[in-house]
């Protein structure tokens, strides 16, 4: 106990020294360093910043949305992503490819090997486009939240995730280093996001980005136009939309609309028209992704590591030949769109 207490006191003394503000908080495990070893942590005041909290929340919600079919729920980035399991599933979903790694690894060596494979695949995607690689196997496995955030922001930007990251998010990072038996600390500012334009690089922004940035007051007009467009097609099924946010949330209307627009048969028995539980809503969202894949396949769009997100091939595909549509409609009941 005496050694641990001494180390804690040594860590507090280093943090409270003139090299860094006294507000930083060092945990006992962060003071147990080998000679010349370095450890970093986010200053607690930065963690309380509203923009930082928003960035973390947006990224967690995005991951959970992408991995909804896998029934994976991320609650805390550093605790849920450090072993490579979630990162593997996320990359496979985003890139539409399968990584050759063990599904479950409990040992530290196995986890780091999986992380190495996952990060090599990530680097193969990002390096050709000039993305800075501000993470490593040891930092991710060491639950370094700054490194994890850098990785997720880069993935979100590369795959053009349908999210809006808060701009100009920076954090104060405490760097603790042991030299000649003494702990020395310093503060550095770490920039997590800049502007959307700078982060997107050469990728063009769409009309909705421009609308949000320069004419948010026109959003209601655009929504009315979209509702008119949607009802023009859904009225063929005696359906009417008045609120996009609520009526499209469970995926049912979107499934039917895509079927109408692309002239695909939508078997109604494959999902719930009035979903109530989470599992029922999940089934409708799964149906959406399968139809999107069928549309991509019909247009000869092949999944690739550097392509935007396309879900893996379903089995069987929802596209049915015209001769089979009538039979399926008579046998099961469906919307012959």
C-alpha positions as CSV (number, residue, x, y, z in Angstrom):
1,X,0.0,0.0,0.0
2,X,2.9,2.4,0.8
3,X,4.3,2.1,-2.7
4,X,0.9,2.8,-4.3
5,X,0.3,5.8,-2.0
6,X,3.7,7.2,-2.8
7,X,3.1,6.9,-6.6
8,X,-0.3,8.6,-6.2
9,X,1.3,11.4,-4.4
10,X,4.1,11.6,-7.0
11,X,1.4,11.8,-9.7
12,X,-0.5,14.5,-8.0
13,X,2.7,16.5,-7.4
14,X,3.6,16.3,-11.1
15,X,0.1,17.4,-12.2
16,X,0.1,20.3,-9.7
17,X,3.6,21.5,-10.7
18,X,4.0,24.7,-12.7
19,X,4.2,22.7,-15.9
20,X,0.4,22.1,-15.9
21,X,-2.7,23.4,-14.2
22,X,-3.9,21.9,-11.0
23,X,-7.3,21.1,-12.4
24,X,-6.2,17.9,-14.1
25,X,-7.0,14.7,-12.4
26,X,-4.7,11.7,-12.6
27,X,-6.0,8.3,-11.7
28,X,-3.7,5.9,-9.7
29,X,-3.3,3.6,-12.7
30,X,-2.0,6.5,-14.7
31,X,0.9,7.1,-12.4
32,X,2.2,3.5,-12.5
33,X,4.6,4.1,-15.4
34,X,7.9,2.6,-16.4
35,X,10.9,4.8,-17.1
36,X,10.4,7.0,-20.2
37,X,6.8,5.6,-20.5
38,X,4.2,8.1,-21.5
39,X,0.5,8.2,-20.9
40,X,-2.2,10.6,-22.1
41,X,-5.7,11.5,-20.8
42,X,-8.3,14.1,-21.6
43,X,-8.5,16.9,-19.1
44,X,-11.8,16.6,-17.2
45,X,-12.8,20.1,-18.1
46,X,-12.7,19.2,-21.8
47,X,-15.0,16.2,-21.2
48,X,-17.6,18.6,-19.8
49,X,-17.5,20.8,-23.0
50,X,-21.0,20.6,-24.7
51,X,-19.4,20.3,-28.2
52,X,-17.2,17.4,-27.1
53,X,-20.3,15.6,-25.5
54,X,-22.2,16.2,-28.7
55,X,-19.4,14.7,-30.8
56,X,-19.3,11.6,-28.7
57,X,-23.1,11.2,-28.8
58,X,-23.3,11.6,-32.5
59,X,-20.7,9.0,-33.1
60,X,-22.2,6.5,-30.7
61,X,-25.7,6.9,-32.3
62,X,-24.1,6.5,-35.8
63,X,-22.3,3.2,-34.8
64,X,-25.5,1.9,-33.2
65,X,-27.5,2.7,-36.3
66,X,-25.0,1.0,-38.6
67,X,-24.8,-2.1,-36.4
68,X,-28.5,-2.3,-35.6
69,X,-28.9,-5.6,-37.5
70,X,-26.0,-7.1,-35.5
71,X,-27.8,-6.3,-32.2
72,X,-24.7,-4.4,-31.0
73,X,-25.3,-1.5,-28.7
74,X,-22.3,0.8,-27.9
75,X,-22.7,2.8,-24.7
76,X,-19.1,3.9,-24.0
77,X,-16.6,4.3,-26.8
78,X,-13.4,3.5,-25.0
79,X,-14.9,0.5,-23.2
80,X,-16.7,-1.0,-26.1
81,X,-14.2,-0.5,-29.0
82,X,-10.8,-1.2,-27.5
83,X,-10.8,-5.0,-28.2
84,X,-11.5,-4.6,-31.9
85,X,-14.7,-6.6,-32.0
86,X,-17.1,-3.6,-32.6
87,X,-14.6,-1.9,-35.0
88,X,-14.4,-5.1,-37.0
89,X,-18.2,-5.3,-37.4
90,X,-18.4,-1.5,-38.2
91,X,-15.8,-1.7,-40.9
92,X,-17.3,-4.8,-42.5
93,X,-20.7,-3.1,-42.6
94,X,-19.4,0.2,-44.0
95,X,-17.1,-1.4,-46.6
96,X,-19.3,-4.3,-47.4
97,X,-16.4,-6.8,-47.0
98,X,-15.5,-9.6,-44.6
99,X,-12.3,-9.5,-42.6
100,X,-10.3,-12.7,-41.9
101,X,-10.2,-12.4,-38.1
102,X,-11.4,-14.5,-35.2
103,X,-14.9,-13.6,-34.1
104,X,-14.2,-13.6,-30.4
105,X,-10.8,-13.1,-28.7
106,X,-10.4,-12.9,-24.9
107,X,-6.6,-12.7,-24.6
108,X,-4.7,-9.4,-25.0
109,X,-2.5,-10.8,-27.7
110,X,-5.6,-12.0,-29.7
111,X,-7.3,-8.7,-29.3
112,X,-4.2,-6.8,-30.5
113,X,-3.9,-9.1,-33.5
114,X,-7.5,-8.4,-34.4
115,X,-7.0,-4.7,-34.0
116,X,-3.9,-4.9,-36.2
117,X,-5.9,-6.5,-39.0
118,X,-8.7,-4.1,-38.7
119,X,-6.5,-1.0,-38.6
120,X,-4.4,-2.3,-41.6
121,X,-7.7,-2.5,-43.6
122,X,-8.6,1.0,-42.4
123,X,-5.2,2.4,-43.4
124,X,-5.6,0.8,-46.8
125,X,-8.8,2.8,-47.2
126,X,-7.8,6.1,-45.8
127,X,-4.1,6.5,-46.7
128,X,-4.6,6.9,-50.5
129,X,-7.0,9.8,-49.8
130,X,-4.6,11.7,-47.6
131,X,-6.3,11.1,-44.2
132,X,-3.9,11.6,-41.3
133,X,-3.6,8.4,-39.2
134,X,-3.7,9.6,-35.6
135,X,-4.1,6.2,-33.9
136,X,-2.3,2.9,-33.4
137,X,-3.0,-0.5,-32.0
138,X,-1.6,0.3,-28.6
139,X,-3.5,3.5,-28.2
140,X,-6.9,2.0,-29.2
141,X,-6.3,-1.1,-27.0
142,X,-5.2,1.2,-24.2
143,X,-8.6,2.9,-24.3
144,X,-7.2,6.2,-25.5
145,X,-10.4,8.1,-26.2
146,X,-8.7,10.8,-28.3
147,X,-7.2,8.1,-30.7
148,X,-10.6,6.3,-30.9
149,X,-12.4,9.6,-31.7
150,X,-9.8,10.4,-34.5
151,X,-10.4,7.0,-36.0
152,X,-14.2,7.3,-35.9
153,X,-14.3,10.8,-37.3
154,X,-12.1,9.7,-40.2
155,X,-14.3,6.7,-40.9
156,X,-17.5,8.8,-40.7
157,X,-16.1,11.4,-43.2
158,X,-14.6,8.8,-45.6
159,X,-17.9,6.8,-45.8
160,X,-19.9,10.0,-45.9
161,X,-22.0,9.0,-42.9
162,X,-25.5,10.6,-42.8
163,X,-24.6,12.6,-39.6
164,X,-23.5,16.2,-38.8
165,X,-20.4,16.3,-36.7
166,X,-20.0,19.4,-34.5
167,X,-17.3,21.7,-36.0
168,X,-14.1,22.9,-34.3
169,X,-14.1,20.4,-31.4
170,X,-10.8,20.5,-29.5
171,X,-9.8,19.0,-26.2
172,X,-7.0,19.6,-23.7
173,X,-4.9,16.5,-23.3
174,X,-2.7,15.8,-20.2
175,X,0.6,14.1,-21.1
176,X,2.3,12.3,-18.2
177,X,5.9,11.0,-18.8
178,X,8.3,9.4,-16.4
179,X,11.9,10.5,-16.6
180,X,14.6,9.6,-14.1
181,X,12.1,8.3,-11.7
182,X,9.9,11.4,-11.6
183,X,6.6,12.1,-13.3
184,X,6.4,15.2,-15.6
185,X,3.2,16.5,-17.1
186,X,2.2,18.9,-19.8
187,X,-0.9,20.0,-21.6
188,X,-1.4,19.9,-25.4
189,X,-4.5,20.9,-27.4
190,X,-5.8,18.1,-29.7
191,X,-8.1,19.1,-32.6
192,X,-10.8,16.5,-33.2
193,X,-12.8,18.2,-35.9
194,X,-12.4,21.3,-38.1
195,X,-15.0,22.5,-40.6
196,X,-17.1,20.0,-42.5
197,X,-15.6,21.3,-45.8
198,X,-12.1,20.7,-44.6
199,X,-12.8,17.3,-43.2
200,X,-14.6,16.1,-46.3
201,X,-11.7,17.2,-48.4
202,X,-12.3,16.7,-52.1
203,X,-15.8,15.2,-51.6
204,X,-18.5,17.5,-52.7
205,X,-21.3,18.5,-50.3
206,X,-24.9,18.1,-51.4
207,X,-27.8,20.5,-51.6
208,X,-29.0,19.7,-48.1
209,X,-25.7,20.7,-46.6
210,X,-26.0,24.0,-48.4
211,X,-29.6,24.4,-47.2
212,X,-28.7,23.8,-43.6
213,X,-25.7,26.2,-43.7
214,X,-27.2,29.1,-45.7
215,X,-31.0,28.9,-45.7
216,X,-32.3,26.9,-42.7
217,X,-35.5,29.1,-42.9
218,X,-36.3,27.4,-46.2
219,X,-36.3,23.9,-44.6
220,X,-40.1,23.9,-44.1
221,X,-40.6,24.6,-47.7
222,X,-38.4,21.7,-48.7
223,X,-40.2,19.4,-46.3
224,X,-43.6,20.4,-47.8
225,X,-42.2,19.6,-51.3
226,X,-40.9,16.2,-50.2
227,X,-44.3,15.4,-48.6
228,X,-46.0,16.3,-51.8
229,X,-43.6,14.0,-53.8
230,X,-44.0,11.1,-51.3
231,X,-47.8,11.3,-51.3
232,X,-47.9,11.4,-55.1
233,X,-46.6,7.8,-55.0
234,X,-47.9,6.5,-51.7
235,X,-51.5,7.6,-52.6
236,X,-51.5,4.8,-55.1
237,X,-51.6,2.5,-52.0
238,X,-54.1,4.7,-50.2
239,X,-51.5,6.0,-47.8
240,X,-50.8,9.6,-46.9
241,X,-47.9,11.2,-45.1
242,X,-48.2,14.4,-43.0
243,X,-45.0,14.2,-40.9
244,X,-41.7,12.9,-42.4
245,X,-39.9,12.5,-39.1
246,X,-42.5,10.3,-37.4
247,X,-44.1,8.4,-40.2
248,X,-40.8,7.4,-41.8
249,X,-39.1,6.5,-38.5
250,X,-40.0,2.8,-38.5
251,X,-39.1,2.2,-42.1
252,X,-42.4,0.9,-43.4
253,X,-43.3,3.9,-45.7
254,X,-39.7,4.0,-47.0
255,X,-39.8,0.3,-47.9
256,X,-43.1,0.9,-49.8
257,X,-41.9,4.1,-51.5
258,X,-38.7,2.5,-52.7
259,X,-40.7,-0.4,-54.1
260,X,-42.9,2.0,-56.0
261,X,-40.1,4.2,-57.3
262,X,-38.0,1.2,-58.5
263,X,-40.9,-1.0,-59.5
264,X,-40.0,-3.9,-57.1
265,X,-42.4,-6.4,-55.6
266,X,-42.5,-5.9,-51.8
267,X,-43.7,-9.1,-50.0
268,X,-45.8,-7.7,-47.1
269,X,-45.4,-10.8,-45.1
270,X,-41.6,-10.1,-44.8
271,X,-42.1,-7.1,-42.4
272,X,-44.7,-5.5,-40.2
273,X,-46.9,-2.8,-41.6
274,X,-47.6,-1.5,-38.0
275,X,-44.5,-2.3,-36.0
276,X,-44.7,-1.9,-32.3
277,X,-41.7,-3.6,-30.7
278,X,-38.0,-2.9,-31.4
279,X,-37.6,-6.2,-33.2
280,X,-40.5,-5.5,-35.5
281,X,-39.1,-2.1,-36.4
282,X,-35.7,-3.6,-36.9
283,X,-37.2,-6.0,-39.4
284,X,-38.6,-3.1,-41.5
285,X,-35.2,-1.4,-41.4
286,X,-33.6,-4.6,-42.6
287,X,-36.0,-4.8,-45.5
288,X,-35.0,-1.2,-46.5
289,X,-31.3,-2.2,-46.7
290,X,-32.1,-5.3,-48.7
291,X,-34.0,-3.3,-51.3
292,X,-31.2,-0.7,-51.5
293,X,-28.8,-3.6,-52.2
294,X,-31.1,-4.9,-54.9
295,X,-31.2,-1.5,-56.5
296,X,-27.4,-1.3,-56.4
297,X,-27.1,-4.8,-57.8
298,X,-29.5,-4.0,-60.7
299,X,-27.3,-1.0,-61.5
300,X,-24.2,-3.1,-61.5
301,X,-22.7,-1.4,-58.5
302,X,-20.1,-3.7,-56.9
303,X,-19.2,-3.3,-53.2
304,X,-15.6,-2.3,-52.7
305,X,-13.3,-1.3,-49.8
306,X,-13.3,2.4,-51.0
307,X,-17.0,2.6,-51.7
308,X,-19.7,4.1,-49.5
309,X,-21.8,1.9,-47.3
310,X,-23.7,-0.9,-49.0
311,X,-25.1,-3.8,-46.9
312,X,-23.9,-7.4,-47.5
313,X,-25.9,-9.5,-49.9
314,X,-29.2,-10.8,-48.5
315,X,-30.4,-14.3,-49.2
316,X,-32.7,-14.6,-51.0
317,X,-32.8,-11.3,-52.8
318,X,-36.1,-9.4,-52.9
319,X,-36.1,-8.9,-56.7
320,X,-38.6,-11.4,-58.2
321,X,-39.1,-12.0,-61.9
322,X,-42.4,-10.8,-63.4
323,X,-43.6,-14.4,-63.8
324,X,-43.2,-15.1,-60.1
325,X,-44.8,-11.9,-58.9
326,X,-48.4,-13.1,-59.6
327,X,-47.8,-16.4,-57.9
328,X,-46.3,-14.9,-54.8
329,X,-49.1,-12.3,-54.6
330,X,-51.8,-14.9,-54.8
331,X,-50.1,-17.3,-52.4
332,X,-48.8,-14.9,-49.7
333,X,-50.3,-11.5,-50.4
334,X,-48.2,-8.6,-51.3
335,X,-47.8,-5.2,-52.9
336,X,-47.2,-5.7,-56.6
337,X,-45.4,-2.5,-57.1
